[in-house]
């Protein structure tokens, strides 16, 4: 890179950080300014702007606020108090945000629950939040029935359009649309809870990440400056609103600026470009798998006839990055790295292909002093410690675990989960000095000489498939319960033409396995994305000296019949069951012809 290009890059970095600082400078754990205050200021500034474009209907900021006020006043009528929790279990629709925004006006903490959950998984999410009541939409009746009798404390169900529970629409019709007094939240500060956002639970046992007011504000404002969003933008959200990327980062990017959200119930590759062009979309929110679906789709007459100039998201893989931007005539996207609960986050705001962010040397201590990359033992799945007992920083371009020092300000705090044991597992102590404490991301990353950061992989206990985190230990527990299976070692393997890693199980047996019925059995116990697509039958499980299952060699060998002498079975989407993996079948999968 020449001198002029270097100067332009660094100038752009500094300018973007300055713009971001303007949006995030007032976020503080001790601040009296809360999320509801942010919303109300924007509503007052842009009352007639369109906040939501959804299924042919328009909702203005004033109308969104009026509904939120009704929700708040209804909640007060029920006796809800600051700090009480309510479970929001609803499909994508504009009312979703009005509900949790309205409850935030009176200091109520809202749990944003995955609207695909049922029975035990659903009840678990409601119970760990100690929810006083459950609010549902039109599509959750069957799920609520499946969890009947499993909710602790017997929380009352209120529904917007469903048949299970009390009629919330009727109740809100009689509620005042005037703003409740701010006194109802006057004692709260930035460090107090605003939301619970749940991690992806492979076996239906998600963890409830605790999002404070300050944390929520940070997520909602962080992508405004990199994407240069103004009140004239229209942001297309097809991701679920219960998820941090779409439901907080994407929603905030629009609703903190007076922009408009073009919302869809769920992503559709076939409808994407029609929506984008017809609705005048200027910015998108993505995950990598979404981008790959679009790249793999047939040409669409409107795929370049749109106004999209920018977007943000995560998981956009280098192999399709440039093709995605070039084919669809999008000039810029901001790839980011971060977790809902963690204190380590990066923004790739200069568009470097493959990078999730950058730490320039001149900002390493002042801005990113709480971030480190430490050498990591991939076999023992623990950071490497030196003779002095402390962790060892990874060298440039060396893969290591990304960690974040836990502090007291908005950027470095780690609020943890409602499960204390789960919180402790994410903390690493005595890292570089006696008594220090760092958050473990669980992610392997590397930083090059210019400070660009690249995501490498999840540490062995978890991998991502179809945009969801898959916990190998949780999956193994259920696979090992299947008839005929004695032990199960779960890991992820790369499949050509897909993002993330597909699940593979190395098993030992204690009886006959009915492969014709095995997939159906697993479907009853695991979400579809967590079911292993490949099964390797071993004579004996391979373990380390400390009796941990070996995974590194298994991952390397994958499902290649030339590398593996053990029998391998694979899930055939055409037959709906596991079939023996023959050399011909392997070549078909390798070609990308099998659509898992």
Secondary structure, 3 states (H helix, E strand, C coil): CCHHHHHHHHHHHHHHHHHHHHHHCCCCCCCCCCHHHHHHHHHHHCCCCEEEEECCEEEEHHHHHHHHHHHHHHHHHCCCCCCCEEEEECCCCHHHHHHHHHHHCCCCEEEECCCCCCHHHHHHHHHHCCEEEEEECCCCHHHHHHCCCCCCCCCEEEECCCCCCEEHHHHHHCCCCCCCCHHHHCCCCCCCEEEEEECCCCCCCCCEEEEEHHHHHHHHHHHHHHCCCCCCCEEEECCCCCCHHHHHHHHHHHHCCCCEEEECCCCCHHHHHHHHHHCCCCEEEEEHHHHHHHHHCCCCCCCCCCCCCEEEEECCCHHHHHHHHHHCCCCCCEEEECCCCCCCCEEECCCCCCCCEECCHHHCCCCCCCEEEEEEECCCCEECECCCCCECECCCCCCEEEEEECCCCCCCCCCCECCHHHHHHCEEECCCCCCCEEEEEEEEEEECCCCEEEEEEECCCEEEECCEEEEHHHHHHHHCCCCCEEEEEEEEECCCCCCECEEEEEEEECCCCCHHHHHHHHHCCCCHHHCCCEEEECCCCCECCCCCECCHHHHHHCCCCCCCCCEEEEEECCCCEEEECCHHHHHHHHCCCCCC
